[in-house]
Amino acid sequence: MNSDASIHVVCPGCLSVNRVVSDKLGQGATCGKCRASLFPGTPIPMTHETFERFLSRSGLPLVVKFWAPWCGPCRASAPAFAQAATTLAPGVLAGTVNTEDEKALAQRLGIQAVPTMILFVQGREKARQPGAHGAGDVVAWVRSNL
């Protein structure tokens, strides 16, 4: 990759769009506005608005787990998804959407079962995987679809 190439990254703290030199993604980039880490290495809780911001303005792939608080497999698989987020960072951002709080978003995306993961690349859905999965399976699934 060209050392001058850059990518837009949305700050998980203040939602500002930052330009990061591609070769420096893994070097602890922070937001130019609020100084928060651009790559927290943990899933980012998302609302409809923050989901749209990350989807439309970030140049990184985004894997989102759609879940519900009443769902046992969702809760049980949360640590594995968090571990996968750590492994995938900084090249892939990970987020979570509570379908109970964001029913319109879940409906718009056709979420029929929870948990469901969707991988978005360049703002478009690339792959979808229902069910609870271990960290290694999540990482392998994301990488196989990039």
Residue pairs with C-beta under 8 A, 6 or more apart in sequence:
1 22
1 23
2 22
3 21
3 22
3 23
4 21
5 21
5 22
5 23
6 19
6 20
6 21
6 22
7 19
7 20
7 22
7 25
7 59
7 60
8 17
8 18
8 19
8 20
8 57
8 58
8 59
9 17
9 18
9 19
9 20
9 29
9 38
9 39
9 58
9 59
9 60
10 16
10 17
10 18
10 53
10 54
10 57
10 58
11 17
11 18
11 31
11 33
11 34
11 36
11 38
12 36
12 37
12 38
12 40
12 44
13 31
13 34
13 36
14 31
14 33
14 34
14 36
15 50
15 53
16 31
16 32
16 33
16 34
17 57
17 58
18 29
18 31
18 32
18 33
18 38
20 29
20 38
25 39
25 90
25 91
26 39
26 90
28 37
28 39
29 37
29 38
29 39
29 90
30 36
30 37
30 38
31 37
31 38
38 90
39 89
39 90
39 93
40 89
41 85
41 86
41 89
42 82
42 85
42 86
42 94
43 65
43 81
43 82
43 85
43 94
43 95
43 96
44 50
44 54
44 93
44 94
44 95
44 96
45 95
45 96
45 98
46 54
46 64
46 95
46 96
46 97
46 102
47 97
47 101
47 102
48 102
48 104
48 105
50 95
51 64
51 95
51 97
51 102
51 105
54 62
54 93
54 95
55 62
55 120
55 123
56 123
58 93
59 122
60 90
60 91
60 92
60 93
61 91
61 92
61 93
61 119
61 120
61 121
61 126
61 142
61 146
62 92
62 93
62 94
62 95
62 119
62 120
63 84
63 85
63 88
63 92
63 93
63 94
63 95
63 117
63 118
63 119
63 120
63 138
63 142
64 94
64 95
64 96
64 97
64 117
64 118
64 120
65 74
65 81
65 94
65 95
65 96
65 97
65 115
65 116
65 117
66 96
66 97
66 99
66 106
66 109
66 111
66 114
66 115
66 116
66 117
66 118
67 74
67 75
67 78
67 96
67 97
67 98
67 99
67 114
67 115
68 74
68 98
68 99
68 100
68 114
69 75
69 98
69 100
70 100
71 114
71 115
73 114
73 115
73 131
73 132
74 114
74 115
74 132
76 132
77 115
77 132
77 133
77 134
80 132
80 133
80 134
80 135
80 138
81 94
81 96
81 117
81 135
81 138
83 135
84 94
84 135
84 136
84 138
84 139
84 142
85 94
87 135
87 139
88 94
88 139
88 142
92 142
92 146
97 105
97 106
99 105
99 106
99 111
99 114
109 118
109 125
112 130
113 130
113 131
115 130
115 131
115 132
116 128
116 129
116 130
116 131
117 128
117 129
117 130
117 133
117 138
117 141
118 125
118 127
118 128
118 129
119 125
119 126
119 127
119 128
119 141
119 142
119 145
119 146
120 126
121 145
121 146
126 145
126 146
127 141
127 145
129 141
133 141
